[in-house]
Amino acid sequence: MAGRRLLVETSFRTRIALADGVTVVDEIDLGLGRQNNKQLVPALSALMAKRGWTPASLDGIAASLGPGSYTGLRVGLTLAKSMAYALGRRLIAIPTFDAIAMDFAGEIVAAIGDALNGTVYYREFARGRPVTELGIRPLADVLGQFHGMLVAAGGGNWSTAAIDPQRFRQHDVPSFASFAALAEASEALDRVAMMGLEPLYLRGSSAEERASAIAANSRTEVQQRTTEG
């Protein structure tokens, strides 16, 4: 669907853009940090005022799904869903790695993101099209089994000593040009699917995983005491 569209991309940084079809007409990057999420709505208002657009003049909204920042994705997707619902516009959901791969559409690449504890979010693409499912894999397995270009999203502490620098690129965020192109080519969600949409987290938050580990350790201790008793 051609027309004016708001692009909300908060997988790793707090970013928004305005696009007319596949043409990005303006964008703003609020950077990293949870505090920047609080500036998202004021920044959107300022950006639209600068272009002379109003919320009612939008034809659609596209938002990133992740993987990425728990807080950033939740805030960005909530904004997009709320606006789409209030304005009666349909929402387009864009997996973040798909947009990143579009920036390397002429190559065979694997998009990766730091999933902590030596693991990475991982998906392979051939000329912009996904050839594997999105998942989490040990980085060591990726390095041993995939020999194409690795595109690292969202920062992270990468040990390039173990990675051939000729096939490693740091690419923190997808370009809005690719994001707009995918939004133009993608089907919008109906209202039921839109309201049930959740970010692609793939794993629990750090707090959730710590709580799960504590609970698991507690169960183990109880079982051991029961057995010893």
Buried (B, 14 or more C-beta within 10 A) or exposed (E): BEEBBBBBBBBBBBBBBBBBBBEBBBBBBBEBBEEBBEBBBEBBEEBBEEEEBEBEEBBBBBBBBBBBBBBBBBBBBBBBBEBBEEBEBBBBBBBBBBBBBBBBBEBBBBBBBBBEEEBBBBBBBBEBEBEEEBEBBBBEEBBEEBEEBBBBBBBBEBEEEEBEEEBBBEBBBBBBBBBBBBBBEBEBBEEEEBEEBEBBBEBEEEEEEEEEEEEEEEEEEEEEEEEEE
